[in-house]
Amino acid sequence: MTQLSANKDLTQIGHYTIIRRLGRGGMGLVYLAHDTRLDRQVAIKCLRSDLFEDHYRERFKREALLLAKLNHPHIVQIYDYIETEDQLALVMEYVDGQNLQQHLREHIVPITQRMQWLTQIAQGLAVAHDTGIIHRDLKSENILINKHKLAKISDLGIAKSQEFNGTLTDHVTGSYASMSPEQAMGEKIDFRSDLFSFGILAYQLLCGTHPFGESENKLQIMQRIISHPPISPTKNNPDLPVEAVELLGQLLSKNPDSRPANTHWVAAQCEKLYQWFLANAKVDEDHTVALSSAGDSGIRVHPKRSNTQEHPTFETHLLKKSAPFPVRAKAYLRNNIATFIVFGLILAGTVGGLIWKMQPKIESEEVVEEQTSGEPYSQTREFNKGMEALKLFDRPENLDVAEKSFNTILSHTQNNAAAVAGLSLVYSRRYGSDFEDPIWMQKADASAQQALKLNPQLALVHVALGSVFEIKAENDKALAAFEKALTLEPTNIFAWQGKIYTLRDSQRLDEAIQLSQLALEKFPQESSFVNFLGLAYVEKKNDSKAEEAFRLSIKLQPDGVVAYTGLSYIFIRQNRTDEALQILQQGLQIRSSEHLHGNLGNILFNKGDYVGAAASFEAAVSPNNGNPKSHLAWANLADALLWIPGRKAEAQKAYLKAIDLLTPLLERKKDDVTLISRMALYLARVGDSTQAKPLLARVIAIAPKNANVQFRAGLAYELLGERDSALAALSTAVELGYPIKFIQAEPDLVELRRASGRF
């Protein structure tokens, strides 16, 4: 075998016949070859002979083995590894197409396609990061576009795992315009360095130029990357939505700690932006592009100047924001009515079949011009938007979006059964989200009954009925309604979700787990079913299975908070405090949530940081960051305030608030042992022994084997001065598996522990 110096004459490497040379990279030559065993074309990268030192060969082999395990549609697949005394080579998938830079030089590329590529690249990068691989050379030349216009990451080079401390001297020549500040300075890097490079690539694709300006001078552009803020994206593309500007700002932060902490989260944000661009694309937009003079600096579009939206990362440091998505969409629609009507009619033909399955009442797509606002109305689009918002109803404002969509339909078609059923689901979810305000249950029930009169053969109607029965704790009726919905429409996701949740609520956990697993076979990308699995396993105290489920949920839906909450709970229960804090911080970077703030407060409380715990619990009950109608959040806040000097009166008010919120809920769920034991404890906190003691006796009789109930009872008895009963209940709790560390962390049990010498 000849060495690389003569590689131009290679004709055979093992059972691979060389066809021609494809190109030269910084580490060697790349060939097109024919795999004689499997009769397919492959690409082979041969490494330079001056890299044949023993330590490098070992690292090369180790990384080749690691790379070969990556299997993702947007990463070039590694097939084989060849090692001889004078040759090291990787055999890879051959991508029939061009690299991204070449493709953009020769094709007109709409912004929707560019955003789709960014989504695909981020998805592939997230998988690589999961295995500890850092690309370190992410740029347009290392992204391949195949003949189906799919993006694939290539050149996931050797010696680039997270354990390798790459510096500028060993970086591939010519990549100075895409490296992170820490990489340019020769510092230790991790996956967040790739995110910075991805930010440069994203900026180039969306704005048509390099974020740090164009320059042929290597040192100049490196210096800008290290010390200069990037140019505001809106200076080059004033039409970018504010969410895109925010994402670019995070990716291009100088400080790695300020960049996103999860590449899957980045991919999810890119997917959302792609969907928005897809929905708001200007069909008459000029997408002509040309590369700038700087080697790999990106794509030029016709720039417009604007300062309508900024991010602190960018050079202007303005605080202005552009109009939100809907406002910008309306502005576009007002100016492009005729175009949109044509587009809407075409869209109806492509998605009508899918929507028909969800909404038999919609017999034909209708697009008309709204006289009052100039905005076209589409019944199908409004219904689809409402249902998508309902699927992610825990997101801020999504219930408002869904309600508006269904009401818009009803303003045009008064007796649309599907829209009425959709409103019923909105009200049911509001009832849960707002912690049992009776008005929402009444509205949900009335809407479901009205929908049933309008169309009893519509699956969504029975989903709405089932949801009402579930919140009324009439679980048998709920299950029957969901079964009816599934008979009418076996693929109705809401019916599957409702049935599983009702089974779990009925403590039929094994059935809920079995049905969740079956649902995942039908809907493998639906994180809600994975979350159901995780929550069921939590209740069965199968922490390993629960952790596995929640981690999968985060991969499927990085911007959902249920999995972060569940995972942190498991870690807290297992005394994995550092991991719990880390996962909570990841979740809070995505979105504030009562449950995330609550779990963080519990960790701080157990550490004795009552001031920090109170701050977290205050966030949990705030209208902006949490849920002010959560009795549990108010009780947790009261627990923390009780141990801060001078705040005892506030603690008592918080307990009374918790009691007020819990009272109507307990009236409806009279036999819910969790709610009964909580109420008894809150009453004990405010010294109401008359009401607390009967509840304690009742709940222990109902659930003598429930560890959480026994703990609350023990604490309540201690507060009421019934120490013997307290010791008995706490001992039972420990026997049933309640963690002793939680008993030890409870300040009100200090005297009991000292006097008894137990726990």
C-alpha positions in Angstrom: 0.0 0.0 0.0 1.4 3.4 -1.0 1.5 6.3 1.4 -0.5 9.4 1.1 2.2 11.3 -0.8 1.3 9.0 -3.7 -2.4 8.7 -3.0 -3.3 10.2 -6.3 -2.3 6.9 -7.9 -4.4 4.7 -5.5 -6.6 2.2 -7.3 -7.5 -0.2 -4.5 -7.9 0.0 -0.7 -8.9 -3.4 0.7 -12.1 -4.5 -1.1 -12.8 -0.9 -2.2 -12.0 0.0 -5.8 -11.1 3.7 -6.2 -13.1 5.4 -8.9 -11.9 9.0 -8.6 -10.7 11.6 -6.2 -13.5 13.8 -4.8 -11.4 16.4 -3.1 -8.8 17.4 -0.6 -9.4 18.2 3.1 -7.2 19.5 5.8 -6.4 16.0 7.0 -6.0 14.2 3.7 -7.7 13.1 0.4 -11.2 11.9 -0.2 -12.1 9.4 -2.9 -15.1 8.0 -4.5 -14.9 4.2 -4.4 -16.9 1.0 -5.2 -17.5 -1.5 -2.4 -17.1 -4.8 -4.2 -18.6 -6.8 -1.4 -21.9 -4.9 -1.0 -22.0 -3.4 -4.5 -22.4 0.2 -3.5 -20.6 3.5 -3.9 -18.7 4.9 -0.8 -16.5 7.8 0.1 -13.1 7.0 1.6 -11.0 9.6 3.5 -7.3 8.7 3.7 -5.3 10.4 6.4 -2.0 12.2 5.9 1.1 10.1 6.5 2.5 12.8 8.9 -0.3 12.0 11.3 0.8 8.4 11.7 2.2 8.7 15.2 1.2 6.0 17.7 -0.9 8.2 20.0 -2.7 9.6 17.0 -3.4 6.2 15.5 -4.9 5.1 18.8 -7.1 8.1 19.0 -8.1 7.8 15.4 -9.2 4.2 15.9 -11.1 5.1 19.1 -12.9 7.9 17.5 -13.6 5.9 14.4 -15.3 3.3 16.5 -17.3 6.0 18.3 -18.3 7.7 15.1 -19.4 4.4 13.6 -22.1 4.1 16.3 -23.8 7.3 15.1 -26.8 6.5 13.0 -28.8 9.5 12.1 -30.3 10.6 8.7 -28.6 14.0 8.9 -25.1 12.7 9.7 -22.9 11.0 7.1 -22.7 7.4 8.1 -19.4 5.7 8.8 -19.2 2.2 7.3 -15.7 0.9 7.8 -12.3 1.7 9.3 -9.0 0.6 7.6 -5.7 0.5 9.4 -2.4 -0.7 8.0 1.2 0.2 8.7 1.1 3.0 6.1 -2.6 3.8 5.7 -5.4 5.0 7.9 -8.8 5.5 6.3 -12.5 5.9 7.0 -15.1 4.4 4.7 -18.2 6.6 4.7 -21.6 6.9 3.1 -21.3 8.6 -0.3 -23.6 11.6 -0.6 -24.6 12.2 -4.2 -24.9 16.0 -4.2 -22.9 19.1 -3.2 -21.7 20.7 -0.1 -23.9 23.6 1.2 -21.6 26.3 0.0 -21.5 25.0 -3.6 -25.3 24.4 -3.6 -26.0 28.0 -2.5 -23.7 29.3 -5.2 -25.7 27.5 -7.9 -29.3 27.4 -6.7 -32.1 29.8 -5.6 -32.8 28.7 -2.0 -35.9 30.0 -0.2 -35.6 30.9 3.5 -38.0 28.0 4.4 -35.5 25.6 2.9 -32.6 27.2 4.7 -34.5 27.0 8.0 -35.3 23.3 7.3 -31.6 22.6 6.7 -30.7 24.3 10.0 -33.2 22.2 11.8 -31.8 19.0 10.3 -28.2 20.1 11.1 -29.1 20.8 14.7 -30.9 17.5 15.0 -27.8 15.6 13.8 -25.5 17.7 15.9 -27.6 16.9 19.0 -27.1 13.2 18.4 -23.4 13.6 18.0 -23.2 15.7 21.2 -25.2 13.0 23.1 -22.2 10.6 22.5 -19.6 13.2 23.5 -18.5 14.0 20.0 -17.6 17.7 19.2 -17.4 18.6 15.5 -15.1 21.6 15.9 -15.3 22.4 12.2 -18.9 23.1 11.5 -19.2 25.2 8.4 -21.0 25.3 5.1 -18.3 23.2 3.3 -18.9 20.4 5.8 -22.6 20.2 5.3 -23.6 18.0 2.3 -26.9 18.4 0.5 -28.0 15.3 -1.3 -30.2 15.0 -4.4 -33.3 14.9 -2.2 -32.3 18.2 -0.6 -31.6 16.7 2.8 -28.7 18.1 4.8 -26.0 15.8 6.2 -23.2 16.7 8.6 -19.9 15.5 7.3 -16.3 15.6 8.5 -17.1 14.7 12.1 -13.3 14.5 12.2 -10.9 12.4 14.2 -9.6 13.5 17.6 -12.6 15.6 18.3 -14.3 13.9 21.2 -15.1 15.9 24.3 -12.0 14.5 26.0 -9.8 16.1 23.4 -8.6 19.7 24.2 -8.4 21.1 20.7 -6.4 24.3 20.0 -6.0 26.6 17.1 -2.8 24.9 16.0 -4.4 21.6 15.3 -7.6 23.1 13.8 -8.4 22.4 10.2 -6.9 25.1 8.0 -9.3 27.6 6.6 -12.0 27.4 9.3 -11.0 30.6 11.1 -14.3 32.2 10.2 -16.5 29.6 11.9 -14.7 28.9 15.2 -15.9 29.9 18.7 -14.0 32.5 20.8 -12.7 29.9 23.1 -11.5 27.8 20.2 -9.8 30.8 18.6 -7.9 31.4 21.8 -6.8 27.8 22.2 -8.8 27.2 25.3 -10.6 24.0 26.3 -13.8 23.5 24.4 -17.0 21.5 24.8 -20.2 21.0 22.7 -21.1 24.7 23.2 -18.2 25.6 20.9 -20.2 23.8 18.2 -23.2 25.8 19.1 -21.4 29.0 18.4 -20.2 27.7 15.0 -23.8 26.6 14.4 -24.9 30.2 15.2 -22.5 31.6 12.6 -23.9 29.1 10.0 -27.4 30.0 11.0 -26.7 33.7 10.8 -25.2 33.2 7.3 -28.2 31.3 6.1 -30.8 33.7 7.5 -29.0 37.0 7.0 -26.8 36.4 4.0 -23.5 37.5 5.5 -21.1 36.7 8.3 -22.1 37.9 11.8 -18.8 39.5 12.4 -18.4 41.1 9.0 -16.6 40.1 5.8 -12.8 40.0 5.7 -10.1 38.2 3.9 -7.8 38.9 6.8 -7.7 35.8 9.0 -6.4 37.6 12.1 -8.9 40.3 11.7 -12.0 38.1 11.7 -10.6 36.0 14.5 -10.1 39.1 16.6 -13.7 40.1 15.9 -15.0 36.7 17.0 -13.0 37.0 20.2 -13.7 40.5 21.2 -16.4 42.2 19.0 -20.2 41.7 19.3 -21.9 40.2 16.2 -23.8 42.5 13.9 -27.5 42.7 14.6 -29.3 40.2 12.3 -32.0 42.8 11.6 -29.5 45.0 9.9 -29.2 42.4 7.2 -32.7 40.8 7.4 -35.3 43.1 9.0 -38.0 40.4 8.4 -36.6 37.9 10.9 -39.0 37.1 13.7 -37.9 38.1 17.2 -37.6 34.4 18.1 -34.9 33.9 15.5 -33.0 37.0 16.7 -33.2 35.7 20.3 -31.9 32.2 19.2 -29.0 33.7 17.2 -28.2 35.9 20.2 -27.9 32.9 22.5 -25.9 30.9 20.1 -23.4 33.7 19.4 -22.8 34.6 23.1 -19.1 35.0 23.9 -19.6 33.2 27.2 -20.3 29.5 26.7 -22.4 29.5 29.8 -24.8 31.9 28.2 -25.3 29.6 25.2 -28.1 27.0 25.2 -27.4 24.1 27.6 -29.0 21.5 25.3 -28.5 20.9 21.6 -31.9 19.1 21.4 -33.5 22.3 22.6 -31.7 24.3 19.8 -33.1 21.7 17.3 -36.6 22.2 18.7 -36.4 26.0 18.4 -35.2 25.6 14.8 -38.1 23.3 14.1 -40.6 25.9 15.5 -39.0 28.6 13.3 -39.1 26.4 10.3 -42.8 25.8 10.8 -43.4 29.6 11.2 -41.4 30.4 8.1 -43.4 27.7 6.2 -46.7 29.2 7.3 -45.6 32.8 6.6 -43.5 32.3 3.4 -43.8 35.1 0.8 -44.3 33.2 -2.4 -43.1 36.2 -4.4 -39.9 36.7 -2.4 -36.6 37.0 -4.3 -34.4 34.2 -3.0 -31.5 34.8 -5.4 -28.2 34.2 -3.5 -24.5 34.6 -4.1 -21.6 33.8 -1.9 -19.5 36.6 -0.6 -15.8 36.9 -1.3 -14.7 35.6 2.1 -14.0 31.9 1.8 -16.7 30.3 3.9 -18.5 33.3 5.2 -21.9 32.4 3.8 -24.7 33.6 1.5 -25.7 37.1 0.4 -29.2 38.2 0.0 -30.4 41.7 -0.8 -30.0 43.3 2.6 -32.4 45.8 4.1 -31.5 48.0 7.0 -33.7 48.1 10.1 -33.3 48.2 13.9 -36.7 46.9 14.8 -35.5 44.0 17.0 -32.4 43.4 18.9 -30.7 41.0 21.4 -28.2 42.1 24.0 -25.6 39.9 22.3 -25.6 42.1 19.2 -23.7 45.3 18.7 -26.6 47.8 19.0 -27.8 46.6 22.5 -31.3 48.0 21.8 -34.3 46.7 23.7 -36.9 47.1 20.9 -38.7 44.0 19.6 -40.4 43.4 16.3 -44.1 42.6 16.2 -45.0 39.0 17.4 -45.6 36.3 14.9 -49.4 36.9 14.4 -49.0 40.7 13.9 -46.3 40.2 11.3 -48.4 37.6 9.6 -51.4 40.0 9.5 -49.2 42.7 7.9 -48.1 40.3 5.2 -51.6 39.1 4.6 -53.0 42.6 4.2 -50.5 43.2 1.4 -50.8 39.8 -0.3 -54.4 38.8 -0.2 -54.6 37.4 -3.7 -51.5 35.4 -3.4 -52.6 33.9 -0.1 -56.0 32.9 -1.4 -54.3 30.9 -4.2 -51.8 29.4 -1.7 -54.6 28.5 0.7 -56.6 26.7 -2.0 -53.5 24.7 -2.9 -52.8 24.0 0.8 -56.4 22.8 1.3 -55.9 20.1 -1.3 -52.8 18.7 0.3 -53.8 18.7 4.0 -57.6 18.2 3.6 -57.4 14.5 3.9 -55.5 14.7 7.2 -57.8 17.2 8.7 -60.8 15.3 7.6 -59.8 12.4 9.8 -59.8 14.8 12.8 -62.9 16.8 11.8 -65.5 15.0 9.8 -67.8 18.1 10.1 -65.4 20.0 7.8 -66.8 19.0 4.4 -64.8 21.4 2.2 -62.1 24.0 2.6 -63.3 27.5 2.4 -61.1 30.5 2.2 -62.8 33.9 2.3 -61.7 37.5 2.8 -62.6 38.9 6.2 -64.2 42.3 5.6 -63.2 43.8 8.9 -59.5 43.1 9.0 -58.6 42.2 5.5 -57.3 38.9 6.7 -58.4 35.7 4.9 -60.3 33.1 7.0 -59.6 29.4 6.6 -61.8 27.0 8.7 -59.3 24.1 8.3 -56.3 26.2 9.2 -58.1 27.6 12.3 -59.2 24.2 13.5 -55.7 22.7 12.9 -54.1 25.6 14.8 -56.4 25.1 17.7 -55.8 21.4 18.0 -52.0 21.9 17.8 -52.2 24.4 20.6 -54.2 22.0 22.7 -51.6 19.3 22.2 -49.1 21.6 24.0 -51.6 23.2 26.3 -49.0 23.6 29.1 -47.2 26.2 27.0 -47.9 29.8 27.9 -50.8 31.3 26.0 -51.5 28.1 24.1 -55.0 27.7 25.6 -55.7 31.3 24.6 -54.6 30.5 21.0 -56.8 27.4 20.9 -59.8 29.2 22.3 -59.4 32.0 19.8 -59.2 29.6 16.9 -62.3 27.7 17.9 -64.3 30.9 18.5 -63.2 32.2 15.1 -64.7 29.0 13.5 -67.9 29.5 15.5 -68.2 33.1 14.4 -68.5 31.8 10.8 -70.2 28.4 11.4 -72.3 28.7 14.6 -73.1 25.0 15.0 -69.7 23.5 14.2 -69.5 20.5 16.5 -65.8 20.1 16.4 -65.1 23.7 17.4 -67.6 23.4 20.3 -65.9 20.2 21.4 -62.5 21.9 21.1 -63.7 24.7 23.3 -64.8 22.1 25.9 -61.3 20.7 25.9 -59.9 24.2 26.4 -62.2 24.7 29.4 -61.3 21.3 30.8 -57.6 22.1 30.7 -58.2 25.5 32.1 -60.0 23.9 35.0 -56.9 21.8 35.7 -54.4 24.6 35.1 -56.3 27.1 37.3 -56.8 24.5 40.0 -60.4 23.8 40.0 -62.2 27.1 39.4 -65.8 25.7 39.1 -66.7 28.1 36.2 -64.3 26.2 33.9 -65.8 22.8 34.7 -69.3 24.2 34.1 -68.3 25.7 30.7 -66.5 22.5 29.7 -69.6 20.4 30.6 -72.0 22.7 28.8 -69.9 22.8 25.7 -69.4 19.0 25.6 -73.2 18.4 25.9 -73.8 21.0 23.1 -71.3 19.3 20.9 -73.0 15.9 21.5 -76.3 17.3 20.3 -74.7 18.7 17.2 -72.8 15.6 16.1 -72.8 12.4 18.3 -70.7 10.5 15.7 -67.7 12.8 16.1 -64.8 11.3 18.0 -63.7 14.6 19.4 -67.1 15.1 21.0 -66.6 12.0 23.0 -63.1 13.0 23.9 -64.6 16.3 25.3 -67.2 14.3 27.3 -64.5 12.0 28.7 -62.4 14.9 29.8 -65.4 16.3 31.7 -66.1 13.0 33.3 -62.4 12.7 34.3 -62.3 16.0 36.1 -65.5 15.1 37.9 -63.7 11.9 39.1 -66.3 9.8 37.2 -63.7 7.5 35.9 -65.8 4.7 34.6 -67.8 7.1 32.5 -64.6 8.8 31.3 -63.1 5.5 30.1 -66.4 4.6 28.3 -66.3 8.0 26.5 -62.7 7.6 25.5 -63.4 4.1 24.2 -66.2 5.4 22.1 -63.9 8.1 20.6 -61.3 5.4 19.8 -64.0 3.3 18.1 -64.9 6.2 15.9 -61.3 7.3 15.3 -58.6 4.8 16.4 -55.8 7.3 15.8 -57.2 10.2 17.9 -54.3 11.1 20.1 -56.5 13.0 22.6 -58.6 9.9 23.1 -55.5 7.8 23.8 -54.1 10.4 26.2 -57.5 10.7 28.0 -57.8 7.0 28.5 -54.2 6.6 29.8 -54.6 9.5 32.2 -57.9 8.2 33.5 -56.3 4.7 34.1 -53.5 6.4 36.0 -55.9 8.6 38.0 -57.8 5.4 38.9 -54.5 3.8 40.2 -54.7 1.2 37.4 -51.0 1.7 36.8 -50.2 -1.5 35.1 -53.0 -0.9 32.5 -51.8 2.7 32.1 -48.3 1.5 31.4 -49.4 -1.1 29.0 -51.6 1.3 27.1 -48.8 3.9 27.0 -46.4 1.4 25.5 -49.0 0.5 22.8 -49.6 4.2 22.1 -45.9 4.8 21.6 -45.9 2.1 19.0 -48.5 4.0 17.1 -47.2 7.5 17.8 -43.4 7.1 18.4 -42.7 10.8 18.4 -45.4 11.8 20.9 -43.6 12.7 24.1 -46.9 12.9 26.1 -47.1 9.1 26.1 -43.5 8.8 27.3 -44.3 11.2 30.1 -47.3 9.1 31.0 -45.0 6.1 31.3 -42.5 8.1 33.4 -45.2 9.3 35.8 -46.7 5.8 36.2 -43.3 4.3 36.9 -42.7 7.1 39.5 -45.9 6.0 41.3 -44.7 2.4 41.1 -41.4 3.5 42.5 -39.5 2.1 39.5 -37.0 4.9 39.3 -34.8 3.4 36.7 -37.7 2.9 34.2 -39.0 6.4 35.1 -35.7 8.0 34.5 -35.3 6.2 31.1 -38.8 7.4 30.1 -38.2 11.1 31.1 -34.8 11.2 29.3 -36.4 9.9 26.1 -39.1 12.5 26.5 -36.5 15.3 26.7 -34.9 14.0 23.5 -38.3 13.9 21.7 -39.5 17.3 23.1 -36.6 19.3 24.6 -38.9 22.3 25.4 -41.4 20.4 27.5 -41.2 20.8 31.3 -43.0 17.7 32.5 -39.9 15.5 31.9 -37.6 17.9 33.6 -39.9 18.0 36.6 -40.2 14.2 36.7 -36.5 13.6 36.3 -35.6 16.1 39.0 -38.1 14.5 41.4 -36.5 11.1 40.8 -33.0 12.6 41.5 -34.3 14.3 44.7 -35.8 11.0 45.9 -32.5 9.2 45.2 -30.4 11.9 46.9 -28.8 12.8 43.5 -29.0 16.5 44.4 -26.5 17.9 42.0 -28.1 16.1 39.1 -31.5 17.4 40.2 -30.3 20.9 40.3 -28.7 20.6 36.9 -31.9 19.2 35.3 -34.0 21.9 37.0 -31.8 24.6 35.6 -32.1 23.2 32.1 -35.9 23.2 32.4 -36.0 26.7 33.8 -33.9 27.9 30.9 -36.7 26.8 28.6 -39.7 28.1 30.6 -40.7 29.0 34.1 -43.1 26.5 35.7 -44.7 26.0 39.1 -43.4 22.5 39.3 -39.8 23.3 38.3 -39.7 26.2 40.8 -41.4 24.0 43.4 -38.8 21.2 43.1 -36.0 23.7 43.2 -37.5 25.1 46.4 -37.8 21.7 47.9 -34.1 21.0 47.3 -33.1 24.3 48.9 -35.5 23.7 51.8 -33.9 20.3 52.5 -30.5 21.9 52.5 -31.7 24.4 55.1 -31.6 27.4 52.7 -35.0 28.7 53.7 -34.5 32.1 52.1 -33.6 30.6 48.8 -36.5 28.1 49.1 -38.9 30.9 49.8 -37.8 32.8 46.7 -38.3 29.7 44.5 -41.8 29.0 46.1 -42.7 32.7 45.5 -41.9 32.2 41.9 -44.0 29.1 41.9 -47.1 31.1 43.0 -46.5 34.2 40.9 -48.8 34.8 37.9 -45.8 35.3 35.5 -43.6 32.3 36.5 -45.9 29.8 38.2 -49.5 29.2 39.2 -51.2 31.4 41.9 -54.0 28.9 42.2 -51.9 25.9 43.3 -52.6 25.0 46.9 -49.4 22.9 47.1 -47.3 25.8 45.9 -48.8 28.1 48.6 -48.2 25.5 51.3 -44.6 25.0 50.3 -44.1 28.8 50.4 -45.6 28.8 53.9 -43.3 26.0 55.0 -40.3 28.1 54.0 -41.5 31.4 55.3 -42.2 29.8 58.7 -38.4 29.5 59.3 -37.4 33.0 58.2 -37.3 35.5 61.1 -40.1 38.0 61.0 -42.1 36.2 58.3 -44.3 33.9 60.4 -47.4 36.1 59.8 -46.9 35.7 56.1 -46.5 32.0 56.5 -49.9 31.8 58.3 -51.5 33.7 55.4 -50.0 31.4 52.9 -51.3 28.3 54.8 -54.8 29.8 54.9 -54.5 30.5 51.1 -53.6 26.9 50.6 -56.6 25.8 52.7 -59.0 28.0 50.7 -57.7 26.6 47.4 -57.8 23.0 48.6 -61.3 23.2 50.1 -63.4 23.1 46.9 -61.1 20.4 45.4 -61.5 18.2 48.4 -65.3 18.6 48.3 -65.3 17.0 44.9 -62.6 14.4 45.6 -63.7 13.3 49.1 -61.7 10.1 49.1 -58.4 11.4 47.6 -56.0 10.4 50.4 -53.3 12.8 49.2 -55.7 15.8 49.4 -57.1 14.7 52.7 -53.6 14.3 54.3 -52.5 17.7 52.9 -55.6 19.4 54.3 -55.1 17.8 57.7 -51.5 19.0 57.7 -52.4 22.6 56.7 -55.0 22.8 59.4 -52.5 21.6 61.9 -50.1 24.3 60.7 -52.7 27.0 61.6 -53.6 25.2 64.9 -57.1 24.0 63.9 -57.1 20.7 65.8 -60.9 20.4 65.7 -60.9 19.9 61.9 -57.4 18.3 61.6 -57.8 15.3 63.9 -60.9 13.7 62.3 -59.2 14.0 58.9 -56.0 12.4 60.2 -57.9 9.4 61.6 -59.9 9.0 58.4 -57.0 9.2 56.0 -54.9 6.7 58.0 -57.8 4.3 58.0 -58.2 4.7 54.2 -54.5 4.4 53.3 -52.5 2.7 56.0 -49.9 1.6 53.5 -49.2 5.0 51.9 -45.8 6.3 53.0 -46.5 9.9 52.1 -49.8 9.9 53.9 -48.1 8.5 57.0 -45.4 11.1 56.9 -47.9 14.0 56.6 -49.9 12.5 59.4 -46.9 12.1 61.7 -45.9 15.8 61.1 -49.4 17.0 61.7 -49.7 15.0 65.0 -46.4 16.5 66.1 -47.7 20.0 65.4 -50.9 19.2 67.4 -48.9 17.9 70.3 -49.8 14.3 69.8 -46.2 12.9 69.9 -47.0 9.2 70.4 -49.3 9.3 67.3 -46.6 11.2 65.5 -43.9 8.6 66.3 -46.2 5.8 65.2 -47.1 7.4 61.9 -43.5 8.4 61.1 -42.2 4.9 61.9 -44.8 3.4 59.6 -43.7 5.9 56.9 -40.1 4.8 57.1 -41.1 1.1 57.1 -43.0 1.8 53.9 -40.0 3.4 52.2 -40.3 7.1 53.1 -36.7 8.6 53.0 -35.3 9.3 56.4 -33.4 12.3 55.0 -36.7 14.1 54.5 -37.7 13.5 58.1 -34.3 14.8 59.2 -34.7 17.9 57.0 -38.0 18.9 58.5 -37.4 21.6 61.2 -40.7 20.8 63.0 -39.5 17.3 63.8 -36.2 18.3 65.4 -37.6 18.1 69.0 -39.3 14.8 68.3 -36.0 13.3 67.0 -34.1 14.6 70.1 -36.6 13.4 72.6 -37.1 10.0 71.0 -33.6 9.4 69.8 -35.1 8.1 66.6 -34.7 8.9 62.9 
